[in-house]
Amino acid sequence: MIEKVVKNLYRIKIPLPRNPLKYVNSYLIKDKTRSLIVDTGFNMDECYMEMIDALRVLHVKPDKTDFFITHLHADHFGLIDRIASQSNVLVSSVEAPIAVEAIENPDYWIEIANFLEMNGFPSEELTNILKYHPGIRYNSTRTELQPVSDGEMLEYGDFSLSVILTPGHSPGHVCLYEPEKKLFFSGDHILFDITPNITWWPSLDNSLEEYLKSLEKVYELDVVATLPGHRNIYRNHRMRIKEIKEHHNQRLSEALNALRKGAKTAWEVAPHISWDIKFKEWDELPITQKWFAVGETIAHLIYLEKKRIVAREERDGSFLFFPV
């Protein structure tokens, strides 16, 4: 599906089959000399066909287009392999080496799984998830990336785009801001119909703290339209920032309350969190959703630990959290 946002700017809805996110918003800045696409979709046939069909309709050639990736998640980065063979792929200078490591290091995902196991995630379920995780199965294998830095300006047609580093959802997530047109490409930093997953990352000491700081960083931007990575386009990003901060305060309270009756692993805390998904019981969640939920629970528990509200200790190979 193609939607014109403003002159020379289009939203292309790229389907995400069998995924609760439904689709990713890919944004095209069209120019006669060189166009720019922001985010792409999974490395899947369905995503590829939708993208190619949209570019054909809009008379845009992939080899005369650059690609800007807001972050390394497969639903934004994965399709690069198929459509960007002769194009520049712009990625955060923080995120580019992480993307390369995830591709070249065969133990990258195993090390993350091992950390989740230390937080209570059952090992047999982790073995299965490493086979079926969409972030692993449908991601890019491209290592030739062009790093971009915080504050850098990108010029495409009559769009002057400022790169804004916003870590939290991922270690080097980046947004784009067009000050004259007052357009804010928020990636997965700010979503409106759903909340971004803020999970544990090995390269972030406190991902939730980084995320909250990044929300403050973009709060004062003068914006007439926020263009998110998923779901609908909205105007009022400041109101949404307030809502997201309150959302995380609630989850922090739920995590702390779960520890009142005794020390627990993140896996044991996770069922006490109010997750925004259509399942009544924790056991009903698909295993990939448990991966995201436990990762987010760890991020919230570490935030509380850094604030000295809870403490953590290792017992028999597992991390247990408890109130101070």
N, C-alpha and C positions, 0 to 999 in steps of 0.2 A: 504494500500500500504506500502510495506517495502523497505527501501533503506539502503544499507550499506554505512556508512560514512567513517569509518576507521576500522581497525581490532577490533572486539569485540564491536563496536558501531554502532547502527542502528537507523534510523529514521522511526517511524511508523506514518503515516498520519491518524489521527482519525477524521472521518467526523463530522461536526457540522450541522445537518439537519436544513434547513430553517433559516440559519444564514449567514449574509454577509461575515463572516470570513472564511467560507467554511470548514476549518479543523484546527485542532490543531496539532502541531508537538510534538509527544511523543518520547522521546529518551531513548533507552535501552542500558545500559552497561551490556554486558553479561559476566558472570563469573561462573565457575563450583561450587564455594562455595556459593556465594550470589550475585545476580544481583541487578541492580538499574534501576528504571524507573523514568524519569524526566517528570512530568505532564501527565495528563490522558485523559481528555475529559469530556463531560457532563454525568450526571447520566441518560443516555438514552440507550434503547436497541441497537440502531444502533452503538453507541460508544462502548458498551460492547462487541458486537459481533466482531467488527473490532479488538479490543484489544486482545480478547481471541484467535481469529483466528491467529493473528500475533505471539502471544506467543507460540501457538501450532506449527506453522511452524518453529519457532526459537528454539524449544525445551527448553523453559523456563517455570518454574513452578511459579505461583504467590506467593505460600507460601514460596518460597525460594528467594523472591525478596523484596527489600525495595523500597519505593516510596518517591521521593523528589518533593515537590510542590513549584514552584517558587512564587506563590501568590494565594490568596484565591478565585479568580474568578472561577465561576462554570465550565467554559470550560477547566480549568486546574486541578481543585480540585474535581469536582463532582463525577467522576467515582470511587473514592476511596471506597465508600460504598460497591461496588459490587466485587472489586478485591483485596482488601487489608485487608481482615478480620483477617488474621494471620500474618500480616507484619507490620514493622515499617513505619510510615508515618512522614517524616521529613518536618517541616515547620518552617519558620522564627520565632525566639523567639518574634519578634515584632508582627507578624501576627497571631500566634497561639491563643492568647487570644481574638483577634478580631473575628476570625473564630468561636470560641466557643460562643462568645456573640451573633453573628448573628444567630447561631443555637438555643441557649437557651432563648434569649430575644425575646418574641413575638412582641415587639414594635420596634425592631431594624430598620426594613425597613420603618415602619411608621414614625419614627423620621426623617429619611433621606427624605422621601416624604414630610413631613411637612416643612423641610428647603427649599426644591425645591419650594414648594407652596409660601413661603415667598419671593422667588426670581421670582415670576410671573407665575410659572407653573400652569395651570388650574387644580383645585381640582378634577373635574370630570374625567379628563384624567389620573390623578395620581391614582385614585381609580381603573381604568381599568388596568393600568400598573402593579400594585401590584399583579394582578391576573395572568398576562401573562409574566412577566419579566423572561427571561431564567435563569438569575442569581439567581432567587428565586426558580423557578420550578425544575431546574435540578442540584441543588447543593448537596453537601455532608451533611450528618447529623452526621458525625463522630466527636467526641470531644476528643478521645484518640490520641493525637498528640505528636511527639517528637521534641521539639524546637531545632533549630540550630542557632548559633550566627555568626556574622560577623567575618571573619578570621578563622573560624573553618575548619579543614581538614577532608575530608571524603575519605576513601580508599575502592575502589571496583575493584577487579582484579588488573590490572596494571595501573589503573587510580587513581591519587591523586588529589582530587578536593578541591579547596579553595572556601569557601562560601563568597560571597560579598553582603553586604546589599546595596540595591539600591532603596530607597523609592521614590515615585512619582506616578508611575502608580497605585500603591497601597501602603498602609502605611508601609508595611514591605516586599516589593518585594525583592527577592534574586536571584542572578545569581550564576553560577558555573564557575570556571576557572581552566583548567588543564595546568599548566605552561610548563611542559616538552613537551606535545603534542601541546601546543599553541591553545587549543580549548576553546571557550567562549560560554557557554550556557546562552543566554541572556534573555530567557523567553520573556516577553512583554516589557522589558526595552528598547531594541533596535529592531525594526522591519524595514524591508527594502522596501517591496512593499506597505506598508501602514504605518501610523504613530500611535504610541500607544496613547490611550485615556488618557489624564491627567485631571482627574476630581476632584471635591471637595470631601474631606473626613473629617468626624468629628474629627478624631484623628490627622490630619495634619493641622498645622497652615497656611501653604502656600505650597500646593502640587506642583505647578509649579516650585517654587524656589527649593524645595527639589529635584525635577526631574532633573533640570538643573545641580545642584550640583552632582547628581549621575552620569550624563553623563560624567562630568569632572573626576569623580573618576575612571572610567574605560577606559578613553581615552588613557592612556599610556600603557595599556596592550599589550603585544606582541602576536598577534593573527594571525593564518593562516586560521581559519574558525570560523565564528560566526554562532551559531546554535540558531535561533530565535524560539519563540513560535508559530509563524504563517508564512505561505508562505515560501519563498525560503531562502536557505543558501547562505551567501556571505562571502567574505574575508575582505573587507576594512571597518571595523567598525568606524574608525576615520573619514573618509569621510562622512559616514552616520550621525555621531554625528553632524558634521558641518551643514549638510542639515536639521536635525531635529531642531537644534537651530534657524536656519533661518526661518523655518516653524513657530515656535512659535513667533518669532519676528513679522512675518507677521500677525499672529492672534492677537497679542497684539495691533498692529497698527489698525487693522480692528475694534477691540473692542473699542479703544479710539475714532476712527473716528465716530463710531455709537453714541457716547455720545455728539458729538459736537453741535448737534441741540437740546439738552435737556436731562434731567435726564431720565434714563430708568432702568427697571429691567433687570436681566440677560435673562429672556424669550424674552424681546423686543430687546435685543442686538443680540441674537443668530442668527436671520435670516440675519444679516449683515456679518456673518463670512463665509468664503469660505470653506465649508465642502467637504471632499473627498468622496462623495457618489453620486450615480447615480440618483439624483433628481434635477430638475431645480428650483422648488419652495419649500419654507419652509413648506407650508401646505401639500405637497405631502409626506413628510417624515413619515415613520412608527413611531408610538408613542414611541417604545423602542429606536429608533435612536434619537428622540427628548430628551429623558431622558439623553442619553450620551452627546448630544450636549450642553444642558443647563448646565449639570454638568461641562463640560469643559469650557464653557463660564464663569461660576462662578469662576473657578480656575484662569482664566486669569484676570478677574476683581479684584479678591483679590490680585493677584500679583501686579497689577497696584496700588491698594490701599496701599499695604505695601511700595511701592516705592514713595508714596505720589504724584502720578500722577493723581489719581482720589480719590474721597471721597465717602463715603457711609452713608446714613441715613435711618432710618425706618419711613415710612409714611403710616398710615392706615394699619399696619400689613404687609407691603411689603418693601423690601430693594430696594432703588433707588441709582444708581451710577451716578456720574457726575464729569466732569473734575475739578481739583483744580485751 
